[in-house]
């Protein structure tokens, strides 16, 4: 899977620029403003570093990413942020270490979300915060369209369009789960605590 993201790293920012400009940038700013200041934070799937400008002042910030090419593009933006190449399923951090873990548009491409959320739960401190912005399978007829679309997206770019991410978070043992649905339920803001 790293090869998939390596292959489109060079044009990723350009491809998403209109969506970032008209919608995602403001959403990222609002949602990530809930990250704790002066704590330890971990981003899963940092990509090219589009979230870096929204990080709070913190004691220690770590951004993980599976793609080496994405990391190279993110590196110039990573002021006082440690960049680490790893995937969500095998986090090289001690247990109970981070005050918050977050991801934006990542768990659609994690091969085993259950394993990823178990790892996040392991590295979060008791009471630590999980924050996600994820595209998911919406309810109703639109959900069936996403099921059909999923056949193509998983084959082409390893992207699962019909995941039920909030259910995966609950199954991993997180508590206080809140889901804010956007864009007819296609986009979910999910928050939870360990």
N, C-alpha and C positions, 0 to 999 in steps of 0.2 A: 503493500500500500504506500510506503513512502515514495516509491517511484511515480505513482499517480500524481501526487502533489508536487514532487520535484519537476515533473513535466510541464505543469502550467503555472509554476511559481512566478515566472518572469512577466506574465500578463494578468495575473490574478487581481492586482490592485486596479488596473485599467478596466478589467471586465466588470468589477463590482462598483466602480466609481459612481455611476448614476444612482444606484440603489443606496449607496452610502450617503451621497449628497442629499437625496430627497427624503430619506427615512431612517436608515440604520444608524447614522452618526448621532442623531438626536436621541434615539432609543438607547444606544450604548451609553451615552453620557448620563442619561437619567438612571438607568438600571445600575450602572457601575458606581454611581455616586453612593450607593448603599454599602460599598466595601469599607471595612473598618480602617480608620487612620491609625498610624503608629503600630500596626500589627505585622504579622507575617502573612503574605498572600501568595497564592499560586494560581497561575492561569494555565489551563489545559488547552492545547491546540492554539498557540498564539499566532500561527500563520505568519503573515508579513508584518505583524506588530500594529495593526490598526487600533487595538485597544490601549496601547501604551500611554497615549496622551490622557487617558481617563483614570489612570492609576492614582490612588491617593498618596500622600506622603506616608510612607510606611517604614517600619523597622527593616524589613527584608522583603523584596519582591522577586519572584521566580516565574519565568515564562517557559513552559515546556512546549515542544513542537517535534513531531515525528520527521518532518521533511528538512533535510540539510539545506536545500535551496531556499526554502521559506526562511530559515534561520539567517542565512546570509543576507537576505533582503531586510529582515527585521533588525539585524545587528546595529546599524547606524541610528535607529530610533530608540534603542534600549539603554537610555541613560539611567544608571543605578538599578538596572534590572538584570538579573542573572538569566542567561539563556541556556537551556539544557535540551539536548536532543533525546527524547524518550517518548513513549506512547502512554496513553491514559491507563493502560492495563498493567503496567510495570513501573510504578513511580519509585525512583531511587531516593526516597526520603524516609526519615524515621516516623514512627507512629506518633499521633497526637502533636504534630508539629505546627500546622498552619491555623491561623485564625479564620481564614476564608479561602475557598477554592471557587473559581468561576470558569465558565466556558461560554463562548458565543458561536453558535452554528458549528458545533464540533461533533456532538454525539450521534449525528446522522451517519458519520463515517467511522466510528469506533467499531471494530469487528465484534467485540463482545461487551456490550454496554453494562451488563451485570458485573463483569469483572472490573470494568472501569470505575463504576460507582462504588464497588467494594474497596478499591484502592483509595479513592477519594475519601471515603468514610474512615479508612485506616489512618490517613495522614492528617485529617482534621482533628483539632483539639475538641474535647467534649464541649458542646455548645457552639462549636464552630459553624460557620455559615456557608451554604452552597448557593451559588447564584448562576442561573443558566438563561441564555436566550437561545431557543432552538426552534427549527421548523419541524413540525410533527404532522402526523395524520390527523386531519380535521374530522369532525363528526359529520354524519349525514351522507348525502350523495357525493359530496366532494371527497370524502374519505375513500370511496371506491375508485374515483379517478386517480387519487394518489397511490392506491394499490397497483393500478395499471401502470402508472408512470414509474413506480418503483422498479419494475422489471427492467426498464431501460437504464435508469440512473445507477442502479447497482452494477449492471454489466459494464457501463461506460466509465463511471468515475467513482465506484465504490460508495455511492451516496444513497442512503436509505430514506426515501421520502415518506414512508408510512410507519415510522417508529412512534411508539406511545411512551415518550420519555418520562413524563410525570409518574406513570405506573412503574417504570424501572427504578426511579428514585425511591418510591415507596417500598418496592420489593427489596431494596438494598438496606432498609432499616432507618432511613432518615425520618425525622419528625417535623411537625409544624409546616407541612408542605402547603404552599400557596401557588396557585396557577393563575396568571393573568393572560387571557387569550386575546390575540391581536390578529388582524387581517383574516376575519372569518374563521379563526381558530387554527390557521396555518402556522402562525408564529406564537410560541408560548414563552412567557417569562415565568420561570420556575424558581422559587426560593424554598429553602429547607434548612434544618439544623441537624447536627449530629446528636 
